Amino acid sequence: MKWNLPNILTVGRLLAAPGVVLMFLYFSRPYADWFALLLFVGAAITDYFDGYLARLWKQQTKFGTMLDPIADKAMVVIALLVITGYAGMNPWILLPATVIIFREVFVSGLREFLGDTAGTLAVTKLAKWKTTAQMVAIAVLFGTGIFGHMLLDRMTGMDPTIVEEIFAGGDDPVGLRLIDMAARITWWVGIILLWIAAVLTLVTGIDYFRKALPFLKEDA
């Protein structure tokens, strides 16, 4: 195993995955949402740079090739579990998250079964778009948590009548309507992207299964 910069970035991305959970265990919200967002986005950025630098500097290794997709899957799956948890098992999130997690487990099982012939399931461009859609959707949904708790913090201690007047179009000195709009926009953008990611995830999963079928046939 060679400890070059691309491999270090990949390992860092893998360690960042459980780090998202730790943010919510040891920090109160919305600080946990902020830290989780920064950690997730930082890790997602390394997903581009580790492969780019490895190719640029000709530092591709078997270790990096093996660990890169594992780090991606760990990031996505763990972040989805966190978002599903604090969203209260909302079906708009739970259903696409289930599709994504099921597919990742299924394809990983296929790769393990195929062993030396797993190269048949090489990562496609559509699969890369799938990963990008997943990561952007998750980052946007972390933003929803930030705006949602920012709204609650500013409403704490306010007279409910004043809050009603603000949302009815009255004077809004603390920007409640703007924050609420940001929370709603990030929610729907995140949900739409997550469903798009789920569709891409399903399509690529079916494609991988189709490619693996010849190796799953019983010997005559």
N, CA, C and O of each residue as an XYZ file, in Angstrom:
880
protein
N       0.844     -1.191      0.000
C       0.000      0.000      0.000
C       0.882      1.245      0.000
O       1.762      1.389      0.849
N       0.641      2.145     -0.958
C       1.446      3.368     -1.079
C       0.668      4.557     -0.526
O      -0.483      4.792     -0.892
N       1.330      5.310      0.373
C       0.678      6.468      0.972
C       0.993      7.730      0.175
O       1.697      8.619      0.653
N       0.463      7.796     -1.050
C       0.584      9.026     -1.828
C      -0.625      9.911     -1.522
O      -1.558      9.490     -0.838
N      -0.595     11.140     -2.039
C      -1.657     12.102     -1.731
C      -3.037     11.621     -2.178
O      -3.985     11.753     -1.404
N      -3.203     11.070     -3.387
C      -4.533     10.589     -3.774
C      -5.086      9.548     -2.800
O      -6.269      9.584     -2.462
N      -4.239      8.623     -2.351
C      -4.706      7.601     -1.408
C      -5.041      8.198     -0.049
O      -5.982      7.757      0.610
N      -4.282      9.191      0.370
C      -4.563      9.863      1.644
C      -5.916     10.564      1.581
O      -6.686     10.527      2.541
N      -6.205     11.207      0.437
C      -7.503     11.870      0.267
C      -8.647     10.851      0.301
O      -9.707     11.115      0.868
N      -8.421      9.695     -0.307
C      -9.458      8.656     -0.322
C      -9.726      8.129      1.086
O     -10.877      7.945      1.480
N      -8.651      7.887      1.838
C      -8.805      7.413      3.220
C      -9.508      8.482      4.058
O     -10.362      8.168      4.887
N      -9.145      9.737      3.836
C      -9.795     10.832      4.556
C     -11.283     10.877      4.278
O     -12.084     11.134      5.177
N     -11.659     10.623      3.010
C     -13.086     10.609      2.657
C     -13.809      9.449      3.334
O     -14.957      9.586      3.755
N     -13.135      8.320      3.435
C     -13.736      7.173      4.111
C     -13.959      7.465      5.591
O     -15.000      7.107      6.142
N     -12.989      8.112      6.238
C     -13.114      8.436      7.663
C     -14.148      9.532      7.906
O     -14.732      9.614      8.987
N     -14.373     10.380      6.887
C     -15.346     11.457      7.034
C     -16.772     10.920      7.115
O     -17.649     11.574      7.680
N     -17.007      9.730      6.552
C     -18.359      9.157      6.534
C     -18.913      8.966      7.944
O     -19.982      9.503      8.234
N     -18.242      8.226      8.842
C     -18.750      8.136     10.220
C     -18.642      9.445     10.973
O     -19.327      9.646     11.976
N     -17.772     10.350     10.490
C     -17.642     11.655     11.124
C     -18.925     12.454     11.060
O     -19.199     13.257     11.952
N     -19.726     12.246     10.007
C     -21.016     12.933      9.886
C     -21.925     12.559     11.052
O     -22.618     13.412     11.605
N     -21.918     11.281     11.420
C     -22.732     10.829     12.545
C     -22.246     11.473     13.842
O     -23.051     11.904     14.668
N     -20.939     11.534     14.013
C     -20.376     12.097     15.241
C     -20.766     13.561     15.426
O     -20.919     14.024     16.556
N     -20.928     14.292     14.323
C     -21.332     15.689     14.429
C     -22.677     15.815     15.144
O     -22.880     16.722     15.951
N     -23.597     14.889     14.834
C     -24.937     14.946     15.434
C     -24.963     14.349     16.842
O     -25.890     14.601     17.612
N     -23.944     13.559     17.170
C     -23.884     12.987     18.514
C     -23.280     13.951     19.531
O     -23.643     13.931     20.707
N     -22.356     14.794     19.073
C     -21.600     15.618     20.017
C     -21.856     17.115     19.896
O     -21.325     17.899     20.684
N     -22.662     17.519     18.921
C     -22.968     18.936     18.777
C     -24.481     19.115     18.689
O     -25.187     18.260     18.154
N     -24.967     20.229     19.216
C     -26.393     20.539     19.104
C     -26.665     21.134     17.728
O     -25.760     21.632     17.059
N     -27.921     21.073     17.323
C     -28.304     21.648     16.046
C     -28.614     23.136     16.217
O     -29.141     23.514     17.264
N     -28.316     23.992     15.253
C     -27.910     23.680     13.882
C     -26.398     23.532     13.681
O     -25.952     23.335     12.550
N     -25.592     23.625     14.764
C     -24.145     23.488     14.596
C     -23.795     22.129     14.002
O     -22.904     22.026     13.160
N     -24.502     21.082     14.443
C     -24.259     19.746     13.904
C     -24.505     19.720     12.400
O     -23.745     19.103     11.653
N     -25.580     20.398     11.954
C     -25.887     20.440     10.523
C     -24.788     21.162      9.749
O     -24.384     20.729      8.671
N     -24.310     22.273     10.318
C     -23.238     23.026      9.665
C     -21.971     22.193      9.546
O     -21.366     22.114      8.477
N     -21.575     21.574     10.650
C     -20.342     20.783     10.647
C     -20.477     19.578      9.724
O     -19.539     19.236      9.005
N     -21.648     18.932      9.742
C     -21.876     17.777      8.871
C     -21.836     18.201      7.409
O     -21.276     17.495      6.570
N     -22.432     19.361      7.100
C     -22.429     19.863      5.726
C     -21.010     20.145      5.256
O     -20.622     19.732      4.164
N     -20.234     20.848      6.078
C     -18.860     21.184      5.703
C     -18.016     19.924      5.538
O     -17.220     19.821      4.605
N     -18.192     18.975      6.443
C     -17.434     17.727      6.370
C     -17.817     16.941      5.121
O     -16.955     16.409      4.422
N     -19.117     16.875      4.851
C     -19.594     16.105      3.698
C     -19.144     16.745      2.388
O     -18.662     16.050      1.494
N     -19.298     18.063      2.267
C     -18.900     18.757      1.037
C     -17.393     18.649      0.828
O     -16.928     18.414     -0.288
N     -16.627     18.824      1.918
C     -15.174     18.690      1.812
C     -14.772     17.307      1.340
O     -13.890     17.165      0.494
N     -15.423     16.284      1.889
C     -15.127     14.909      1.483
C     -15.546     14.666      0.039
O     -14.839     13.996     -0.713
N     -16.709     15.217     -0.349
C     -17.194     15.030     -1.724
C     -16.235     15.661     -2.734
O     -16.032     15.118     -3.820
N     -15.654     16.790     -2.382
C     -14.702     17.446     -3.280
C     -13.476     16.560     -3.506
O     -12.943     16.500     -4.614
N     -13.031     15.875     -2.449
C     -11.869     14.992     -2.604
C     -12.178     13.828     -3.537
O     -11.261     13.219     -4.088
N     -13.470     13.509     -3.722
C     -13.841     12.426     -4.627
C     -13.388     12.738     -6.045
O     -13.050     11.834     -6.809
N     -13.381     14.017     -6.393
C     -12.895     14.423     -7.712
C     -11.376     14.494     -7.741
O     -10.740     13.997     -8.670
N     -10.800     15.115     -6.719
C      -9.368     15.396     -6.755
C      -8.499     14.157     -6.580
O      -7.411     14.098     -7.151
N      -8.946     13.156     -5.802
C      -8.067     12.000     -5.622
C      -7.877     11.246     -6.939
O      -6.764     10.838     -7.271
N      -8.974     11.062     -7.690
C      -8.854     10.391     -8.978
C      -8.107     11.228    -10.000
O      -7.299     10.715    -10.775
N      -8.392     12.541     -9.991
C      -7.723     13.448    -10.943
C      -6.219     13.478    -10.712
O      -5.432     13.378    -11.654
N      -5.826     13.617     -9.442
C      -4.394     13.680     -9.118
C      -3.708     12.346     -9.381
O      -2.562     12.308     -9.830
N      -4.412     11.249     -9.099
C      -3.823      9.932     -9.340
C      -3.518      9.737    -10.822
O      -2.475      9.191    -11.183
N      -4.441     10.191    -11.681
C      -4.213     10.078    -13.116
C      -3.155     11.061    -13.589
O      -2.313     10.721    -14.420
N      -3.197     12.286    -13.059
C      -2.252     13.326    -13.474
C      -0.820     12.959    -13.113
O       0.095     13.123    -13.920
N      -0.631     12.457    -11.883
C       0.709     12.114    -11.396
C       1.067     10.653    -11.633
O       2.124     10.188    -11.208
N       0.168      9.924    -12.324
C       0.379      8.493    -12.587
C       0.637      7.738    -11.280
O       1.590      6.966    -11.165
N      -0.230      7.981    -10.310
C      -0.098      7.345     -9.001
C      -1.280      6.424     -8.700
O      -1.625      6.207     -7.538
N      -1.899      5.884     -9.754
C      -2.993      4.940     -9.524
C      -2.459      3.675     -8.858
O      -1.440      3.124     -9.276
N      -3.153      3.224     -7.826
C      -2.752      2.022     -7.107
C      -3.955      1.097     -6.946
O      -5.101      1.533     -7.053
N      -3.687     -0.176     -6.688
C      -4.771     -1.129     -6.441
C      -5.535     -0.747     -5.177
O      -6.754     -0.900     -5.103
N      -4.796     -0.245     -4.183
C      -5.425      0.162     -2.925
C      -6.417      1.295     -3.163
O      -7.545      1.247     -2.672
N      -6.001      2.311     -3.912
C      -6.878      3.441     -4.199
C      -8.068      3.046     -5.049
O      -9.187      3.500     -4.812
N      -7.827      2.192     -6.049
C      -8.907      1.719     -6.911
C      -9.949      0.945     -6.121
O     -11.147      1.059     -6.382
N      -9.486      0.149     -5.145
C     -10.399     -0.626     -4.311
C     -11.164      0.253     -3.341
O     -12.366      0.076     -3.147
N     -10.460      1.210     -2.727
C     -11.058      1.981     -1.636
C     -11.966      3.106     -2.117
O     -12.890      3.494     -1.403
N     -11.725      3.634     -3.304
C     -12.478      4.796     -3.785
C     -13.991      4.550     -3.821
O     -14.735      5.348     -3.251
N     -14.481      3.477     -4.468
C     -15.937      3.264     -4.471
C     -16.487      2.936     -3.088
O     -17.638      3.256     -2.792
N     -15.677      2.301     -2.234
C     -16.124      1.995     -0.876
C     -16.348      3.293     -0.100
O     -17.345      3.437      0.607
N     -15.412      4.236     -0.237
C     -15.539      5.525      0.447
C     -16.776      6.275     -0.031
O     -17.490      6.875      0.772
N     -17.034      6.241     -1.343
C     -18.222      6.910     -1.893
C     -19.499      6.320     -1.303
O     -20.389      7.050     -0.866
N     -19.578      4.989     -1.296
C     -20.778      4.326     -0.787
C     -20.966      4.581      0.704
O     -22.088      4.793      1.164
N     -19.869      4.561      1.458
C     -19.958      4.804      2.905
C     -20.469      6.209      3.178
O     -21.320      6.407      4.045
N     -19.952      7.188      2.438
C     -20.399      8.572      2.605
C     -21.884      8.710      2.355
O     -22.612      9.290      3.160
N     -22.330      8.169      1.223
C     -23.735      8.319      0.819
C     -24.667      7.587      1.775
O     -25.655      8.158      2.237
N     -24.359      6.321      2.077
C     -25.244      5.511      2.900
C     -25.355      6.080      4.315
O     -26.461      6.199      4.843
N     -24.237      6.428      4.928
C     -24.267      6.948      6.298
C     -24.983      8.294      6.352
O     -25.774      8.537      7.263
N     -24.714      9.168      5.388
C     -25.381     10.470      5.363
C     -26.890     10.303      5.177
O     -27.673     11.025      5.795
N     -27.300      9.361      4.333
C     -28.737      9.112      4.134
C     -29.391      8.595      5.413
O     -30.526      8.961      5.719
N     -28.687      7.750      6.157
C     -29.227      7.253      7.421
C     -29.438      8.404      8.400
O     -30.446      8.453      9.104
N     -28.482      9.329      8.440
C     -28.596     10.488      9.335
C     -29.782     11.360      8.921
O     -30.601     11.737      9.760
N     -29.872     11.680      7.629
C     -30.952     12.541      7.140
C     -32.314     11.879      7.346
O     -33.274     12.536      7.749
N     -32.393     10.579      7.069
C     -33.649      9.853      7.278
C     -34.056      9.881      8.741
O     -35.238     10.005      9.064
N     -33.078      9.765      9.621
C     -33.364      9.787     11.050
C     -33.923     11.111     11.524
O     -34.957     11.144     12.191
N     -33.242     12.223     11.181
C     -33.726     13.507     11.695
C     -34.906     14.056     10.906
O     -35.551     15.011     11.338
N     -35.198     13.449      9.734
C     -36.384     13.867      8.975
C     -37.635     13.154      9.472
O     -38.729     13.395      8.961
N     -37.485     12.279     10.463
C     -38.643     11.605     11.032
C     -39.243     10.549     10.115
O     -40.463     10.393     10.064
N     -38.387      9.814      9.383
C     -38.860      8.743      8.497
C     -39.843      9.268      7.453
O     -40.822      8.601      7.118
N     -39.575     10.459      6.947
C     -40.441     11.044      5.918
C     -40.368     10.196      4.644
O     -39.272      9.930      4.151
N     -41.530      9.761      4.096
C     -41.510      8.883      2.911
C     -40.852      9.517      1.695
O     -40.306      8.809      0.849
N     -40.897     10.862      1.594
C     -40.246     11.524      0.464
C     -38.735     11.289      0.470
O     -38.090     11.324     -0.578
N     -38.183     11.052      1.653
C     -36.759     10.747      1.783
C     -36.534      9.250      1.934
O     -35.605      8.695      1.348
N     -37.383      8.599      2.719
C     -37.187      7.185      3.038
C     -37.217      6.298      1.793
O     -36.391      5.394      1.665
N     -38.157      6.542      0.871
C     -38.294      5.687     -0.301
C     -37.074      5.759     -1.230
O     -36.512      4.717     -1.567
N     -36.645      6.966     -1.656
C     -35.454      6.999     -2.503
C     -34.198      6.531     -1.769
O     -33.317      5.920     -2.374
N     -34.114      6.819     -0.456
C     -32.959      6.359      0.326
C     -32.914      4.837      0.347
O     -31.837      4.247      0.258
N     -34.079      4.194      0.464
C     -34.140      2.729      0.463
C     -33.670      2.162     -0.869
O     -32.933      1.177     -0.906
N     -34.099      2.788     -1.964
C     -33.672      2.343     -3.297
C     -32.157      2.450     -3.423
O     -31.501      1.529     -3.909
N     -31.606      3.581     -2.982
C     -30.167      3.816     -3.106
C     -29.373      2.813     -2.265
O     -28.410      2.220     -2.751
N     -29.772      2.625     -1.018
C     -29.042      1.715     -0.137
C     -29.161      0.271     -0.629
O     -28.181     -0.473     -0.624
N     -30.376     -0.123     -1.056
C     -30.571     -1.480     -1.573
C     -29.679     -1.742     -2.775
O     -29.045     -2.793     -2.868
N     -29.631     -0.791     -3.691
C     -28.812     -0.968     -4.891
C     -27.340     -1.087     -4.539
O     -26.639     -1.937     -5.089
N     -26.853     -0.231     -3.614
C     -25.437     -0.268     -3.262
C     -25.063     -1.619     -2.649
O     -24.006     -2.172     -2.952
N     -25.934     -2.144     -1.790
C     -25.679     -3.447     -1.179
C     -25.719     -4.545     -2.245
O     -24.876     -5.442     -2.252
N     -26.693     -4.467     -3.134
C     -26.869     -5.481     -4.176
C     -25.661     -5.525     -5.109
O     -25.131     -6.600     -5.390
N     -25.226     -4.360     -5.588
C     -24.093     -4.317     -6.517
C     -22.806     -4.740     -5.814
O     -21.972     -5.421     -6.411
N     -22.638     -4.346     -4.559
C     -21.455     -4.772     -3.812
C     -21.423     -6.296     -3.683
O     -20.364     -6.915     -3.788
N     -22.608     -6.897     -3.453
C     -22.693     -8.351     -3.389
C     -22.351     -9.000     -4.716
O     -21.680    -10.031     -4.752
N     -22.813     -8.398     -5.816
C     -22.481     -8.914     -7.144
C     -20.982     -8.884     -7.378
O     -20.403     -9.853     -7.867
N     -20.356     -7.768     -7.028
C     -18.908     -7.636     -7.229
C     -18.155     -8.691     -6.425
O     -17.201     -9.297     -6.913
N     -18.597     -8.900     -5.186
C     -17.932     -9.885     -4.336
C     -18.084    -11.286     -4.918
O     -17.130    -12.064     -4.912
N     -19.272    -11.614     -5.419
C     -19.511    -12.938     -5.992
C     -18.683    -13.156     -7.260
O     -18.131    -14.236     -7.471
N     -18.602    -12.116     -8.105
C     -17.901    -12.257     -9.374
C     -16.400    -12.374     -9.202
O     -15.719    -12.965    -10.040
N     -15.879    -11.812     -8.116
C     -14.455    -11.949     -7.844
C     -13.592    -11.370     -8.948
O     -13.653    -10.172     -9.226
N     -12.781    -12.219     -9.583
C     -11.842    -11.753    -10.611
C     -12.539    -11.216    -11.850
O     -11.945    -10.459    -12.617
N     -13.785    -11.596    -12.051
C     -14.521    -11.105    -13.230
C     -15.331     -9.851    -12.918
O     -16.145     -9.418    -13.734
N     -15.108     -9.262    -11.730
C     -15.864     -8.070    -11.331
C     -15.578     -6.881    -12.230
O     -16.311     -5.892    -12.212
N     -14.497     -6.976    -13.030
C     -14.195     -5.902    -13.971
C     -15.299     -5.711    -14.985
O     -15.381     -4.673    -15.642
N     -16.157     -6.728    -15.112
C     -17.325     -6.622    -15.992
C     -18.239     -5.498    -15.536
O     -18.959     -4.908    -16.342
N     -18.209     -5.199    -14.223
C     -19.065     -4.161    -13.658
C     -18.291     -2.864    -13.459
O     -18.424     -2.206    -12.428
N     -17.492     -2.506    -14.438
C     -16.722     -1.270    -14.358
C     -17.659     -0.078    -14.228
O     -18.767     -0.074    -14.763
N     -17.184      0.943    -13.498
C     -18.000      2.132    -13.256
C     -18.264      2.856    -14.576
O     -17.330      3.140    -15.326
N     -19.515      3.149    -14.855
C     -19.896      3.838    -16.086
C     -20.045      5.337    -15.826
O     -20.055      5.784    -14.679
N     -20.158      6.100    -16.910
C     -20.373      7.540    -16.767
C     -21.698      7.830    -16.073
O     -21.798      8.764    -15.278
N     -22.719      7.019    -16.378
C     -24.017      7.217    -15.736
C     -23.913      6.963    -14.232
O     -24.563      7.641    -13.436
N     -23.094      5.987    -13.850
C     -22.898      5.707    -12.428
C     -22.197      6.877    -11.738
O     -22.473      7.166    -10.573
N     -21.296      7.546    -12.448
C     -20.630      8.718    -11.873
C     -21.625      9.866    -11.696
O     -21.580     10.589    -10.700
N     -22.525     10.028    -12.674
C     -23.566     11.046    -12.543
C     -24.483     10.717    -11.375
O     -24.950     11.606    -10.663
N     -24.735      9.421    -11.191
C     -25.556      8.966    -10.064
C     -24.930      9.367     -8.743
O     -25.612      9.879     -7.856
N     -23.635      9.134     -8.612
C     -22.932      9.496     -7.374
C     -22.954     10.998     -7.158
O     -23.137     11.462     -6.032
N     -22.767     11.766     -8.233
C     -22.794     13.226     -8.122
C     -24.169     13.708     -7.666
O     -24.270     14.566     -6.789
N     -25.226     13.157     -8.259
C     -26.590     13.544     -7.876
C     -26.864     13.205     -6.419
O     -27.498     13.984     -5.708
N     -26.392     12.054     -5.973
C     -26.579     11.658     -4.577
C     -25.904     12.656     -3.632
O     -26.505     13.098     -2.653
N     -24.665     13.002     -3.930
C     -23.905     13.876     -3.034
C     -24.471     15.296     -3.009
O     -24.530     15.918     -1.949
N     -24.887     15.812     -4.169
C     -25.467     17.158     -4.204
C     -26.792     17.171     -3.448
O     -27.066     18.105     -2.695
N     -27.614     16.143     -3.644
C     -28.903     16.055     -2.947
C     -28.705     16.035     -1.440
O     -29.409     16.733     -0.710
N     -27.758     15.245     -0.972
C     -27.500     15.144      0.466
C     -27.009     16.468      1.023
O     -27.440     16.884      2.098
N     -26.108     17.139      0.305
C     -25.598     18.431      0.764
C     -26.726     19.452      0.874
O     -26.788     20.209      1.843
N     -27.622     19.474     -0.121
C     -28.749     20.418     -0.101
C     -29.679     20.109      1.071
O     -30.176     21.029      1.720
N     -29.919     18.824      1.350
C     -30.803     18.450      2.455
C     -30.181     18.780      3.808
O     -30.909     19.080      4.755
N     -28.877     18.734      3.924
C     -28.225     19.222      5.144
C     -28.501     20.722      5.300
O     -28.687     21.216      6.412
N     -28.525     21.432      4.177
C     -28.847     22.854      4.211
C     -30.255     23.102      4.712
O     -30.500     24.089      5.406
N     -31.186     22.219      4.370
C     -32.559     22.340      4.865
C     -32.584     22.303      6.382
O     -33.293     23.085      7.016
N     -31.811     21.396      6.965
C     -31.729     21.315      8.423
C     -31.198     22.587      9.044
O     -31.662     23.019     10.099
N     -30.219     23.185      8.383
C     -29.636     24.438      8.886
C     -30.683     25.542      8.901
O     -30.859     26.217      9.915
N     -31.382     25.730      7.781
C     -32.389     26.800      7.702
C     -33.567     26.527      8.625
O     -34.114     27.453      9.226
N     -33.963     25.259      8.742
C     -35.079     24.915      9.609
C     -34.807     25.254     11.057
O     -35.672     25.796     11.744
N     -33.602     24.938     11.531
C     -33.275     25.244     12.927
C     -32.964     26.728     13.136
O     -33.171     27.263     14.224
N     -32.472     27.377     12.098
C     -32.276     28.822     12.178
C     -33.622     29.515     12.363
O     -33.740     30.473     13.127
N     -34.630     29.019     11.657
C     -35.980     29.570     11.775
C     -36.528     29.359     13.182
O     -37.092     30.278     13.777
N     -36.362     28.150     13.713
C     -36.847     27.857     15.066
C     -36.146     28.725     16.108
O     -36.782     29.208     17.045
N     -34.843     28.922     15.948
C     -34.090     29.734     16.904
C     -34.597     31.170     16.936
O     -34.732     31.765     18.005
N     -34.879     31.724     15.754
C     -35.334     33.115     15.701
C     -36.775     33.270     16.189
O     -37.172     34.347     16.633
N     -37.554     32.189     16.105
C     -38.934     32.246     16.560
C     -39.056     31.989     18.063
O     -40.093     32.271     18.664
N     -37.987     31.448     18.669
C     -38.034     31.125     20.096
C     -38.250     32.391     20.934
O     -37.503     33.362     20.808
N     -39.256     32.372     21.770
C     -39.547     33.515     22.636
C     -40.427     34.567     22.004
O     -40.856     35.498     22.686
N     -40.711     34.445     20.708
C     -41.560     35.429     20.037
C     -43.027     35.133     20.315
O     -43.417     33.973     20.455
N     -43.808     36.142     20.392
C     -45.255     36.001     20.566
C     -45.836     35.333     19.318
O     -45.582     35.791     18.204
N     -46.608     34.263     19.486
C     -47.201     33.577     18.320
C     -48.009     34.506     17.427
O     -48.065     34.315     16.212
N     -48.628     35.501     18.026
C     -49.411     36.454     17.224
C     -48.510     37.232     16.276
O     -48.860     37.469     15.120
N     -47.337     37.628     16.784
C     -46.378     38.371     15.944
C     -45.873     37.481     14.813
O     -45.723     37.928     13.675
N     -45.616     36.223     15.139
C     -45.146     35.278     14.113
C     -46.198     35.141     13.018
O     -45.869     35.144     11.832
N     -47.453     35.021     13.415
C     -48.540     34.912     12.439
C     -48.621     36.160     11.567
O     -48.840     36.066     10.359
N     -48.445     37.315     12.175
C     -48.505     38.571     11.417
C     -47.360     38.655     10.408
O     -47.539     39.124      9.284
N     -46.187     38.193     10.829
C     -45.031     38.218      9.923
C     -45.299     37.361      8.696
O     -45.068     37.793      7.566
N     -45.796     36.126      8.923
C     -46.032     35.219      7.790
C     -47.281     35.614      7.001
O     -47.507     35.114      5.898
N     -48.087     36.508      7.566
C     -49.236     37.032      6.831
C     -48.849     38.218      5.963
O     -49.684     38.757      5.237
N     -47.576     38.629      6.035
C     -47.093     39.728      5.209
C     -46.742     40.978      5.975
O     -46.476     42.016      5.368
N     -46.732     40.907      7.308
C     -46.391     42.069      8.118
C     -44.899     42.343      8.147
O     -44.119     41.698      7.446
N     -44.516     43.311      8.971
C     -43.109     43.687      9.096
C     -42.305     42.482      9.585
O     -42.723     41.788     10.512
N     -41.149     42.236      8.958
C     -40.334     41.053      9.260
C     -38.903     41.474      9.575
O     -38.014     41.283      8.745
N     -38.657     42.047     10.761
C     -37.324     42.576     11.086
C     -36.247     41.507     11.242
O     -35.065     41.815     11.088
N     -36.614     40.260     11.543
C     -35.608     39.210     11.763
C     -35.488     38.253     10.579
O     -34.758     37.264     10.659
N     -36.185     38.528      9.495
C     -36.033     37.733      8.274
C     -36.624     36.341      8.326
O     -36.084     35.413      7.723
N     -37.748     36.180      9.055
C     -38.351     34.850      9.168
C     -38.832     34.314      7.822
O     -38.636     33.142      7.504
N     -39.457     35.177      7.046
C     -39.993     34.714      5.755
C     -38.874     34.285      4.810
O     -39.016     33.303      4.081
N     -37.782     35.006      4.821
C     -36.654     34.668      3.948
C     -36.045     33.319      4.340
O     -35.736     32.495      3.479
N     -35.876     33.103      5.647
C     -35.308     31.839      6.120
C     -36.262     30.687      5.813
O     -35.838     29.607      5.401
N     -37.557     30.934      6.019
C     -38.556     29.902      5.728
C     -38.544     29.549      4.247
O     -38.656     28.379      3.881
N     -38.406     30.563      3.397
C     -38.348     30.320      1.952
C     -37.116     29.490      1.599
O     -37.189     28.576      0.778
N     -35.976     29.816      2.232
C     -34.743     29.072      1.979
C     -34.890     27.610      2.404
O     -34.414     26.706      1.717
N     -35.555     27.388      3.543
C     -35.771     26.027      4.027
C     -36.651     25.246      3.059
O     -36.382     24.081      2.769
N     -37.712     25.895      2.558
C     -38.619     25.219      1.634
C     -37.939     24.917      0.304
O     -38.100     23.830     -0.251
N     -37.174     25.889     -0.207
C     -36.501     25.702     -1.499
C     -35.474     24.570     -1.407
O     -35.443     23.687     -2.265
N     -34.632     24.598     -0.363
C     -33.623     23.550     -0.228
C     -34.271     22.187     -0.025
O     -33.748     21.174     -0.489
N     -35.415     22.157      0.670
C     -36.122     20.892      0.873
C     -36.555     20.295     -0.456
O     -36.258     19.136     -0.745
N     -37.264     21.088     -1.273
C     -37.780     20.547     -2.519
C     -36.682     20.281     -3.536
O     -36.748     19.295     -4.271
N     -35.676     21.145     -3.591
C     -34.547     20.884     -4.494
C     -33.831     19.596     -4.084
O     -33.486     18.767     -4.925
N     -33.614     19.445     -2.770
C     -32.962     18.241     -2.274
C     -33.774     16.991     -2.562
O     -33.222     15.963     -2.954
N     -35.106     17.076     -2.364
C     -35.982     15.930     -2.610
C     -35.971     15.555     -4.093
O     -35.860     14.378     -4.438
N     -36.086     16.556     -4.967
C     -36.089     16.281     -6.413
C     -34.777     15.631     -6.834
O     -34.776     14.649     -7.576
N     -33.654     16.182     -6.356
C     -32.346     15.608     -6.689
C     -32.196     14.200     -6.134
O     -31.598     13.334     -6.773
N     -32.742     13.974     -4.943
C     -32.644     12.641     -4.337
C     -33.430     11.615     -5.142
O     -32.968     10.489     -5.328
N     -34.614     11.993     -5.623
C     -35.399     11.083     -6.453
C     -34.730     10.844     -7.800
O     -34.763      9.732     -8.326
N     -34.115     11.900     -8.363
C     -33.360     11.716     -9.613
C     -32.209     10.743     -9.370
O     -31.958      9.847    -10.177
N     -31.515     10.931     -8.246
C     -30.411     10.034     -7.901
C     -30.904      8.605     -7.727
O     -30.226      7.659     -8.130
N     -32.099      8.441     -7.119
C     -32.655      7.103     -6.917
C     -32.956      6.435     -8.251
O     -32.700      5.243     -8.420
N     -33.501      7.201     -9.208
C     -33.796      6.650    -10.536
C     -32.504      6.231    -11.233
O     -32.426      5.142    -11.801
N     -31.485      7.104    -11.187
C     -30.186      6.772    -11.794
C     -29.572      5.561    -11.102
O     -28.966      4.705    -11.747
N     -29.734      5.500     -9.789
C     -29.214      4.380     -9.020
C     -29.874      3.075     -9.458
O     -29.202      2.057     -9.625
N     -31.186      3.113     -9.641
C     -31.924      1.927    -10.072
C     -31.519      1.500    -11.475
O     -31.322      0.314    -11.737
N     -31.395      2.474    -12.380
C     -31.022      2.178    -13.767
C     -29.638      1.549    -13.837
O     -29.444      0.548    -14.526
N     -28.674      2.131    -13.128
C     -27.316      1.584    -13.161
C     -27.261      0.220    -12.476
O     -26.488     -0.646    -12.886
N     -28.072      0.021    -11.438
C     -28.112     -1.278    -10.772
C     -28.625     -2.366    -11.702
O     -28.089     -3.474    -11.732
N     -29.667     -2.044    -12.463
C     -30.213     -3.003    -13.433
C     -29.190     -3.297    -14.526
O     -29.059     -4.433    -14.980
N     -28.467     -2.255    -14.942
C     -27.434     -2.423    -15.971
C     -26.331     -3.352    -15.482
O     -25.891     -4.233    -16.222
N     -25.880     -3.165    -14.245
C     -24.847     -4.032    -13.679
C     -25.340     -5.471    -13.577
O     -24.599     -6.408    -13.874
N     -26.596     -5.646    -13.156
C     -27.155     -6.992    -13.037
C     -27.222     -7.660    -14.411
O     -26.916     -8.845    -14.543
N     -27.618     -6.907    -15.423
C     -27.691     -7.453    -16.783
C     -26.316     -7.909    -17.260
O     -26.187     -8.959    -17.888
N     -25.288     -7.114    -16.958
C     -23.929     -7.477    -17.355
C     -23.413     -8.694    -16.591
O     -22.583     -9.452    -17.095
N     -23.916     -8.871    -15.367
C     -23.452     -9.991    -14.536
C     -24.178    -11.293    -14.845
O     -23.694    -12.365    -14.481
N     -25.342    -11.222    -15.517
C     -26.163    -12.415    -15.754
C     -25.410    -13.576    -16.409
O     -25.590    -14.719    -15.988
N     -24.567    -13.325    -17.430
C     -23.853    -14.458    -18.050
C     -22.990    -15.234    -17.052
O     -22.747    -16.427    -17.236
N     -22.531    -14.564    -16.005
C     -21.656    -15.232    -15.026
C     -22.457    -15.897    -13.911
O     -21.886    -16.560    -13.045
N     -23.789    -15.720    -13.930
C     -24.639    -16.286    -12.889
C     -25.359    -17.553    -13.363
O     -26.064    -18.200    -12.589
N     -25.175    -17.900    -14.645
C     -25.862    -19.063    -15.168
C     -25.241    -20.343    -14.620
O     -24.026    -20.437    -14.449
N     -26.095    -21.325    -14.349
C     -25.620    -22.613    -13.864
C     -24.953    -23.382    -14.996
O     -25.359    -23.290    -16.154
N     -23.928    -24.138    -14.642
C     -23.254    -24.965    -15.644
C     -24.195    -26.073    -16.133
O     -24.924    -26.676    -15.346
N     -24.165    -26.323    -17.428
C     -25.059    -27.343    -18.007
C     -24.633    -28.742    -17.543
O     -25.257    -29.734    -17.919
